Amino acid sequence: MSRDNPFTATTFVDYWSKHFLKEKKNHSFSFAKNLSFYKSKLPGLFVNAGKNLTKGIHFEMGESSGEEEKGKTFLIYDVIDSEGQKRVFTNNRLGHYVVRQYPGYLIDLESYNTLDDFLSNTFKKSSRYKLRKYKKRFEECFDISFKAYNGEMSKEEYDTVFLYFRKLLKKRFEEKQISNNNLNTEEWDFYKDVAYPLILEKKASLFVLYKNEEPISITLTYLSENRIFDAITVFDIDYAKFHLGSIKIMYLVDWCLKNGWKILDFSKGHFDYKTRWSNKKFDFHYHIWFDKKSLRAQVYSLCLKYYFTLKQYLREKGVNEKLHKLTFAIKNKESENIQYSFEKTLQNYNEKELEELDITLPENSLFKKICYDFLYLFPENEKNINVYRLADRDSLYLIKGTDNESIIRINF
């Protein structure tokens, strides 16, 4: 695994260095054969290239005389195979701390042949019924296609998908009213820059769920020999009633099984959907290696150990999530909360009162979500429904399909 880990691959390291190191250079050390490091602002402290933007590092231990590590401290983020890094060096110079950080979740697909096989062995009968119903209804209401980009993708198509990607992610976290570091300009520019060459090298994939030609769910993944690392995933919240998040996972699991992938890794961090879908849990660790004969290195290593231990404690107490919400509140104005309800159709309207709305226009974007909620309640294909304003009736609208119709009351 260490040899094909995507986060130690040349392309990933080079692009990360280009975006985050500026004029600094990478360094290599014999004790960690496949890792690159950079000098931090603290003298004698080296941090692995990729830092916390990797989704799980495997590194290969090597032998060292101890001279090149003299007086130094090394911080390695997001190690997911601590068993392979327990070597005691014969020179007895390097000390070692391991600090548990984020939980990780994955689906081990080794025992399954089909999506139905996986669902039958993972969920109760009632849950399987609901999941299949969500997917069937979704596909009946919309013209859906699923595409995996791996090894081949035009730059024009890539740029279009990433434009939607950021738009959907921004929309999702504005609804949650939580700041998201992926949307920071520097970080997002890195993801957009590195993903395309990795896709061409078959070390990354974009999984896109389309409605007609419009991306409505996008997942960026990195690839090792048999493991898919979910890096960023998002879906259009307008389709929330259809449980689009679960539907997308079903498409992903189906694709993995049909293409021989053994592990779908949801990566670090706790979310309810991960606990529901995963069948294995593991931990990410930060590794701190240091020169035991250097007082400065000993102080650095202990400070790092206690700092990350405290950080994880606060994360488990929910402080991290509260901080993200506070950051969002500081940066953004409170969004306007518009309520709406479906009511029985009025019997006294006539065709002359109806003014058709074009829901593709930005000023009518609210009605897209209303239409999708209507379709969930009254399954029809999207192409057969229309929305009308009732003339001279404030806040009343009519949504009409082939077999169903309803009045919409908007409370602005």
VENPE-V183181 format. One record per residue. N is the residue number from 1. RES is the residue in one small letter. NEAR is the number of other C-alpha atoms within 10 Angstrom. Layout:
n;res;near
N;RES;NEAR
N;RES;NEAR
This chain:
n;res;near
1;m;14
2;s;19
3;r;13
4;d;14
5;n;19
6;p;26
7;f;25
8;t;23
9;a;16
10;t;11
11;t;17
12;f;23
13;v;20
14;d;16
15;y;18
16;w;22
17;s;19
18;k;14
19;h;15
20;f;15
21;l;16
22;k;9
23;e;7
24;k;12
25;k;12
26;n;17
27;h;14
28;s;14
29;f;16
30;s;16
31;f;21
32;a;18
33;k;14
34;n;18
35;l;26
36;s;20
37;f;22
38;y;20
39;k;18
40;s;15
41;k;8
42;l;9
43;p;12
44;g;17
45;l;20
46;f;22
47;v;20
48;n;24
49;a;26
50;g;25
51;k;18
52;n;13
53;l;16
54;t;20
55;k;24
56;g;24
57;i;27
58;h;22
59;f;23
60;e;16
61;m;18
62;g;14
63;e;15
64;s;17
65;s;14
66;g;18
67;e;10
68;e;12
69;e;19
70;k;17
71;g;20
72;k;22
73;t;28
74;f;24
75;l;20
76;i;24
77;y;24
78;d;26
79;v;22
80;i;20
81;d;17
82;s;17
83;e;7
84;g;12
85;q;17
86;k;10
87;r;12
88;v;12
89;f;16
90;t;11
91;n;11
92;n;12
93;r;18
94;l;23
95;g;17
96;h;17
97;y;15
98;v;18
99;v;20
100;r;16
101;q;22
102;y;18
103;p;14
104;g;22
105;y;24
106;l;23
107;i;20
108;d;17
109;l;20
110;e;11
111;s;10
112;y;15
113;n;14
114;t;16
115;l;18
116;d;14
117;d;11
118;f;19
119;l;20
120;s;14
121;n;12
122;t;15
123;f;14
124;k;10
125;k;12
126;s;8
127;s;13
128;r;16
129;y;12
130;k;12
131;l;18
132;r;15
133;k;13
134;y;19
135;k;18
136;k;13
137;r;17
138;f;24
139;e;14
140;e;15
141;c;18
142;f;17
143;d;14
144;i;16
145;s;14
146;f;16
147;k;13
148;a;16
149;y;18
150;n;18
151;g;15
152;e;14
153;m;16
154;s;10
155;k;10
156;e;8
157;e;10
158;y;16
159;d;13
160;t;12
161;v;20
162;f;19
163;l;13
164;y;17
165;f;25
166;r;17
167;k;14
168;l;21
169;l;22
170;k;17
171;k;17
172;r;18
173;f;17
174;e;16
175;e;11
176;k;11
177;q;19
178;i;19
179;s;22
180;n;16
181;n;11
182;n;17
183;l;15
184;n;10
185;t;9
186;e;12
187;e;16
188;w;14
189;d;13
190;f;19
191;y;20
192;k;16
193;d;15
194;v;18
195;a;23
196;y;24
197;p;18
198;l;20
199;i;22
200;l;16
201;e;14
202;k;16
203;k;25
204;a;26
205;s;26
206;l;24
207;f;23
208;v;26
209;l;23
210;y;17
211;k;15
212;n;11
213;e;10
214;e;14
215;p;23
216;i;22
217;s;26
218;i;27
219;t;20
220;l;22
221;t;23
222;y;24
223;l;22
224;s;19
225;e;14
226;n;13
227;r;20
228;i;25
229;f;23
230;d;21
231;a;18
232;i;17
233;t;19
234;v;23
235;f;23
236;d;20
237;i;20
238;d;20
239;y;20
240;a;14
241;k;16
242;f;22
243;h;16
244;l;22
245;g;17
246;s;16
247;i;18
248;k;22
249;i;15
250;m;20
251;y;17
252;l;19
253;v;21
254;d;16
255;w;18
256;c;21
257;l;19
258;k;12
259;n;9
260;g;12
261;w;19
262;k;19
263;i;20
264;l;24
265;d;24
266;f;26
267;s;24
268;k;24
269;g;13
270;h;14
271;f;10
272;d;7
273;y;12
274;k;20
275;t;15
276;r;12
277;w;18
278;s;18
279;n;13
280;k;13
281;k;14
282;f;14
283;d;20
284;f;24
285;h;23
286;y;24
287;h;22
288;i;23
289;w;22
290;f;29
291;d;23
292;k;19
293;k;15
294;s;16
295;l;12
296;r;17
297;a;23
298;q;19
299;v;13
300;y;19
301;s;26
302;l;13
303;c;12
304;l;19
305;k;20
306;y;12
307;y;13
308;f;16
309;t;17
310;l;12
311;k;15
312;q;18
313;y;14
314;l;13
315;r;16
316;e;14
317;k;11
318;g;11
319;v;14
320;n;15
321;e;15
322;k;13
323;l;14
324;h;16
325;k;17
326;l;15
327;t;15
328;f;19
329;a;14
330;i;11
331;k;9
332;n;13
333;k;9
334;e;11
335;s;9
336;e;7
337;n;7
338;i;9
339;q;9
340;y;13
341;s;11
342;f;17
343;e;13
344;k;9
345;t;16
346;l;10
347;q;6
348;n;5
349;y;12
350;n;9
351;e;7
352;k;8
353;e;13
354;l;15
355;e;14
356;e;14
357;l;16
358;d;15
359;i;17
360;t;11
361;l;11
362;p;8
363;e;9
364;n;11
365;s;13
366;l;14
367;f;20
368;k;17
369;k;17
370;i;19
371;c;21
372;y;21
373;d;18
374;f;23
375;l;23
376;y;18
377;l;12
378;f;16
379;p;17
380;e;20
381;n;17
382;e;16
383;k;11
384;n;11
385;i;17
386;n;17
387;v;24
388;y;19
389;r;19
390;l;20
391;a;14
392;d;8
393;r;9
394;d;11
395;s;14
396;l;17
397;y;24
398;l;23
399;i;22
400;k;18
401;g;19
402;t;11
403;d;10
404;n;15
405;e;19
406;s;19
407;i;20
408;i;24
409;r;16
410;i;14
411;n;12
412;f;9
